Amino acid sequence: MDLDLRKLRYFVAVAEHRHFGRAAQALFIAQPVLSRQIRAFEQELGCPLFTRTTRSVELTPAGQQLYDEASRIKAAVDGALRRMYEARRGAQRLVVAFSPGLHVSGAIRAFAARHPKAGIDVFPLRWWERDAPLRDGRAHVGYLRRPFDDSGLRTVPIGHETKVACLPVTHPLAGRPALTTADLDGEPILDGRARRTSSLEEKFELIASGQGIALVPVSIADSYSRPDLVYLTVTDAPPVGTCLAVPEGDCTALVADFLDIATATLRQYLCSRSEN
């Protein structure tokens, strides 16, 4: 069976909006047309993708699995098309992905000074993507935070980050100068196993409303400061490693040069921060 990419795009819109009317508006098509296309897609696949009621639209287990795969499928297709058009134009372009809280701007400035004709795009990673954009072609280089699956990737260590506990300002532990992991025993931890959130903003909103706490790298804490949250160092939490990563066997001269420049620039930046 051939996968209809247009219907897949329609499916993703409904899955994200959880509403046929809003999805149709986002796609600029009529709602009855969208409904017919989704029903046809379900018939082609031989299984229901959504559970529909008068008030809600929810993914079935099969629909959830397809949705998890769909973002990678669409990204791979989009990446292939982009690379094809760039090759036709003879363009030199580099896409640099980065994990939340990590800053790659200094490396990009240094690289751009040496390669003024090369186009550079940045790709902010959602917390659950990790290495996926390097594998599906959306990015050439990643500045990533471990852990992730590094099989098939060349990685260059950059540094380490401490972990901090993120708590609501009203939490009984919020007034402590620092914490240990033992202090957090019995606390509801918001992570991917306990409760998957779609963004860091959503996670911090849940924490601020008293739904739990989280352990996050200090760079994320620095990037998401807000008055209703406190961040406390967890003195015995293992540090989190950071690194640059590129796909093995797909390292062009442009990518290799960026890797060298970024390694020196990012390590120097971390050293200057630790001295201050």
C-alpha positions in Angstrom: 0.0 0.0 0.0 1.3 3.5 -0.9 1.1 6.1 1.9 -0.9 9.2 0.8 1.2 12.1 2.1 -1.7 14.6 1.7 -4.0 12.4 3.8 -1.2 12.0 6.3 -0.9 15.8 6.6 -4.6 16.0 7.1 -4.4 13.3 9.8 -1.6 15.2 11.6 -3.7 18.4 11.7 -6.7 16.7 13.3 -4.4 14.9 15.7 -2.8 18.1 16.8 -6.0 20.2 17.0 -8.2 17.4 18.4 -11.0 19.0 16.4 -12.1 18.7 12.8 -13.3 22.3 12.5 -10.1 23.8 13.8 -8.0 21.5 11.7 -10.0 22.3 8.6 -9.4 26.0 9.2 -5.7 25.5 9.6 -5.6 23.5 6.4 -7.8 26.0 4.5 -10.2 23.3 3.4 -13.9 22.7 4.2 -14.6 20.5 7.3 -16.8 18.0 5.3 -13.9 17.5 2.9 -11.5 16.9 5.7 -13.9 14.4 7.4 -14.2 12.5 4.1 -10.5 12.4 3.6 -9.9 11.0 7.1 -12.5 8.4 6.7 -11.0 7.4 3.4 -7.5 7.2 5.1 -8.9 5.0 7.8 -10.4 2.7 5.2 -7.1 2.5 3.3 -5.2 1.6 6.5 -7.9 -0.8 7.6 -8.2 0.6 11.2 -9.8 3.6 13.0 -7.4 6.4 13.8 -9.8 8.5 15.9 -12.4 7.9 18.5 -15.1 10.5 17.8 -17.8 11.8 20.2 -20.0 14.9 20.0 -17.6 16.7 22.3 -14.1 15.4 21.5 -11.8 13.7 19.0 -9.2 11.4 20.5 -6.5 9.2 19.0 -6.9 5.4 19.1 -3.8 3.4 20.0 -3.2 2.9 16.3 -3.7 6.6 15.7 -1.3 7.5 18.4 1.4 5.2 16.9 0.9 6.7 13.5 1.0 10.2 14.9 4.3 9.4 16.6 5.7 8.1 13.3 4.1 10.8 11.1 6.3 13.7 12.3 9.4 11.7 11.3 7.9 10.8 8.0 6.9 14.4 7.1 10.3 15.7 8.3 12.2 13.2 6.2 10.2 14.1 3.1 10.5 17.8 3.8 14.3 17.4 4.4 14.7 15.4 1.1 12.9 18.1 -0.9 14.8 20.9 0.7 18.2 19.2 0.0 17.1 18.6 -3.6 16.2 22.2 -4.2 19.4 23.4 -2.5 21.5 21.0 -4.7 19.8 22.4 -7.8 20.6 26.0 -6.8 24.2 25.0 -5.7 23.5 26.5 -2.3 25.7 26.0 0.7 23.4 25.8 3.7 23.9 24.5 7.2 21.1 23.6 9.6 22.1 23.5 13.3 19.8 21.9 15.8 20.1 22.7 19.5 18.5 21.3 22.7 16.4 23.6 24.9 18.6 25.9 27.0 21.8 25.4 25.0 23.2 28.4 23.1 24.9 27.9 19.8 25.0 31.5 18.6 28.6 32.1 19.4 29.7 29.1 17.3 27.4 30.3 14.4 29.0 33.8 14.5 32.5 32.4 14.4 31.5 30.1 11.5 29.8 32.8 9.6 32.9 35.0 9.8 34.9 32.3 8.1 32.1 31.3 5.6 30.2 34.5 4.8 28.5 32.9 1.8 27.1 29.9 3.6 23.5 30.1 4.7 22.8 29.1 8.3 19.5 28.0 9.8 18.9 27.1 13.4 16.5 24.3 14.5 15.3 24.5 18.1 14.6 21.0 19.3 11.5 20.0 21.3 12.5 18.1 24.4 11.5 14.7 23.1 13.2 14.9 19.7 16.9 14.6 20.8 18.8 13.1 17.9 15.8 12.6 15.5 16.5 15.6 13.2 20.0 14.4 12.5 18.7 11.1 11.3 15.8 12.3 9.2 17.7 15.1 7.5 16.2 18.2 9.1 19.6 19.2 10.6 23.2 18.7 9.7 24.7 19.3 13.1 23.2 19.1 16.6 24.3 20.6 19.9 22.7 18.1 22.1 22.2 17.1 25.7 22.6 13.5 26.7 21.2 10.9 27.0 20.3 10.0 23.4 20.9 7.2 21.0 24.3 8.0 19.5 24.6 4.9 17.3 25.4 6.0 13.7 26.5 9.5 15.0 29.8 11.0 15.5 29.8 12.9 18.8 32.3 15.5 20.2 32.0 16.1 24.0 31.6 19.8 25.0 30.9 19.9 28.7 28.7 19.1 31.6 25.7 20.7 33.3 24.5 20.4 36.9 20.9 19.5 37.5 18.5 21.7 39.5 15.1 21.0 41.0 12.3 23.1 39.7 9.6 23.7 42.4 6.7 26.0 42.8 7.6 29.0 45.0 5.0 27.8 47.5 6.6 24.4 48.0 7.8 23.5 51.5 11.3 22.9 50.2 11.5 26.2 48.2 13.3 28.1 51.0 16.2 25.7 51.2 19.6 26.8 49.8 20.1 23.4 48.1 18.7 19.9 48.0 19.8 16.3 47.8 18.0 13.5 45.9 16.9 12.1 49.3 15.0 15.4 50.0 12.9 14.6 46.9 11.9 11.1 47.9 8.1 10.8 47.6 7.8 14.0 45.5 5.8 13.6 42.2 8.4 14.0 39.5 7.1 15.3 36.1 9.1 13.4 33.5 8.3 11.5 30.3 7.5 8.4 32.2 5.1 10.0 34.7 3.4 12.6 32.4 4.4 13.5 28.9 4.1 17.2 28.2 4.2 18.8 24.7 6.6 21.6 25.7 8.7 22.9 28.5 6.3 25.8 28.9 3.5 23.2 29.6 5.7 21.4 32.1 6.6 24.6 34.0 3.0 25.6 34.1 2.1 22.3 35.7 4.9 22.7 38.2 3.8 26.2 39.1 0.2 25.0 39.7 1.4 22.4 42.2 1.1 19.3 39.9 4.7 18.1 40.7 8.4 19.0 40.4 11.1 18.4 37.8 14.8 17.9 37.6 16.3 20.0 34.8 19.7 21.1 33.6 20.8 24.5 34.8 20.8 26.0 31.3 17.1 25.3 31.0 16.5 26.9 34.4 18.4 30.0 33.2 16.3 30.2 30.1 12.9 29.8 31.8 13.0 32.1 34.8 9.6 33.0 36.3 8.6 34.5 39.7 6.3 31.5 40.6 9.1 29.0 40.3 12.4 28.4 42.2 15.4 26.4 41.1 17.6 24.7 43.7 20.8 22.8 43.1 20.6 19.1 43.7 24.1 18.5 45.1 24.3 14.7 44.5 22.5 14.6 41.1 24.8 13.3 38.3 25.8 16.0 35.8 24.4 16.0 32.3 26.8 15.8 29.3 26.6 18.1 26.3 28.1 17.4 22.9 28.0 18.2 19.2 26.7 15.4 16.9 26.7 14.7 13.2 25.7 11.7 11.2 28.6 9.3 10.5 29.5 9.1 6.8 27.6 12.3 6.0 30.2 14.9 7.1 30.8 17.4 4.3 33.7 19.8 4.3 31.3 22.6 5.5 29.9 20.4 8.3 33.4 19.3 9.4 34.6 23.0 9.5 31.6 24.0 11.6 32.3 21.1 13.9 35.9 22.2 14.5 34.9 25.9 15.0 31.9 25.1 17.2 33.9 22.7 19.4 36.5 25.4 20.2 34.0 28.2 20.6 31.5 26.3 22.8 34.3 24.9 25.1 35.8 28.3 25.5 32.3 29.8 26.3 31.8 27.1 29.0 35.3 27.8 30.5 34.6 31.5 30.6 31.3 30.9 32.4 32.9 28.6 35.0 35.5 31.2 35.8 32.9 33.9 36.4 
